[in-house]
Amino acid sequence: MAFNFGNFDRSADYGSNEEFELLPDGDYEGEIESAESKATRSGGTMIALKIRLDNRRVVFDNLNVECANETAQNIALRQLQTIANYNNVTPNSEEDLEGLRILAAIGTQKGKDGYKDRNVVKYYKGKDDAKKSPAPRRNASGRNSSGQDPRYAEYARANGKDPAGASTGALIDDEIPFSPMFD
């Protein structure tokens, strides 16, 4: 569908084009929005990640999964392994990475050659590190990143039932209004 330029008003106030302030260095949760294999200049392969953090900011990361520098390649494969283990999945393609949750240490890279400083992913963190972080955010359907309704799992555990039924997505109608706890 093409944009209808008839709705564009050149004199309207659409906000400013001011740059975002850098995020403070620290740990941030988010979700991989897109993953794409690309050739590197040296003939290797990288996976270009676009990550939307839970605070709605976007960061980018490139994992050099095939390259001549064995150290760089092992770092990228270790990062990919951390993402896979964090989500308990074995990805078979770049598309399998899309939608996966991440916990990343975000830092600031100093700008050079006329470019400004920017936020970068320093490394990804695993499940043990996640215990120190807030609970994962739910998506718009109220389900967590694995597709389960966390209310069902909580209910099942509280009533001595097998919470594995949470994967069925069954909802509990306990007549108590639900308010998202993780926003």
N, C-alpha and C positions, 0 to 999 in steps of 0.2 A: 504494500500500500504506500503510495507516494504522499509526501507531506503537502498539505494544502497551504500554499503560500498566501492565499487570500486571507488567512487568519493571522498572518504575521503583521505586527504593528511596529514599525521601526522606531517610533517615538515612545513606546511603552517602557515601563520600568520593570525589567526582568532581573534586577539585582546587579551586583557589580562583578567584574572579572578579576577581583582581587584573589591572590593566591591563598591556598590553605596554609595555616601555620603547621609546622612540623609536629608530629606526635612526639610526646616525651618518650625516651627510651624505656622499654618495659615489655611485659608479656601481654599479648592480645590474642583473644579468640576470634575465629572467623571461619569462613567457608570458601573453598576453592570455587570460583565462579566460572573460570574457563581454564583449560589446559590444552596446549597445542605443541606438537613436535615441530621443531625448526632446525634447519641446518645451521651450524656455526661457521664462522669465517674460516676456521682451520679444518673444516671438513667433518667435524663431529656432529653429534646430535644433542640438542638441549630440549627440555620440556619447559615452555614458557607458561608460567602460572599467573593468573589474575586472581587475587584474593580480596574478598570483601570482608573487612573486619566487622565485628558486631557493633562497633560505633559508626558504621556506615562508610568509613573511609576505605580507600582501595590502595593496596600495595601490590607490587609485581615481584616475581622471583623467577630466575632461570636456573634450572637444574641441568648441569652438563653431564648427562648420563652416559655419553660415549665421547671420549676425547683422548688425545694423545697423552695428556698429563694424568697419570694414574692416581695421584693424590686427589686432584680435583674431581675425577670421576668417582672415586670412592666416597668422597664427601657428599656428592650429589646422590649417589645410590643409598648412602646412609640416611640422608634427609628423606628420600622417597620411602625408605623402609620405616622411618619414624612416622610418617603420615599414614602409611598402610596399617601399621600396628596400632596407632591411635584410634583408627576406625575399624579395626579387626576385619580388614578386607585384603584380598590379593588382586590388585588391579591388573588387567590384561591389556589395557589401552589407555590412552590419554583421557578418553571420554569417561572411563571408570573413576578418574580422579575428581571430575566435576561433581560438586555437591558435598564432597567430604569435608568434615570439620578439621580445623587445625588449631594448635596452640603454638604461637610463634613469638620468639624474642625479636622485637623490632628495635632497630638502632638507627642512627643517623650517619649517613655517608657524606663526607665533606665534598662539596662541589669543586670541580677543577675545569680548567680550560673554558671559563666563562659560564659554566653551568652552576646552578644553585645547589645548596645542600638538599638531600632528599632522604626520606625514610626507606629503609631496606629490611628485608628479613635476614637476621643474623643466623638463625637456626631454628629448627622446629623442636618442640618439646613433646615428651611422651606422656603416657597415662599417669605415671608417678608424679610428674610435675603438675598434671591437671588437677590432682587432689588438692593442690594449694590454690587453685583458681576457682572462680565461680562456676556453678553448674552450667552445662551447655544450654544455649538458647533454643527455644522451640521455633519451628517454622510457622507459617501462617495457619496451617491446619491444626496447630496445637501439638503436633507430634515432634519427637526429637529427631535427630539426624538419622537414626536407624529405622524410622518409620513407625515406631511404637508410641502409643499414648502413655506417657509416664504416669498418668493418674491410675490406669489399670494396674500397672506393676506395683504401685504403692498400695493400692487397695488389696491386691492379691497377697502381698507380703504381710500386711496387717491382719489378714484373716486366715493366715496359715495355708494359703493356696499357692500353687506353683506359678510364680510370676512369668514363666515362659509363655503363658497364654497372652501376655502383652503383645506378642507379635501378631496376634489375630486382629489387633486394633479394636477390640471390643471396648466400648465406652461404658462407664458406670454412671447411672443416673441416681445420684444420691440427694437430689433436690437442693444441693448447695450450689449457689452460683459460683462459677469458676472464674478466678482472676489470675492471669499469668503471673507466676512468682518470679520469673527469670528475666523480666524486662528491666 
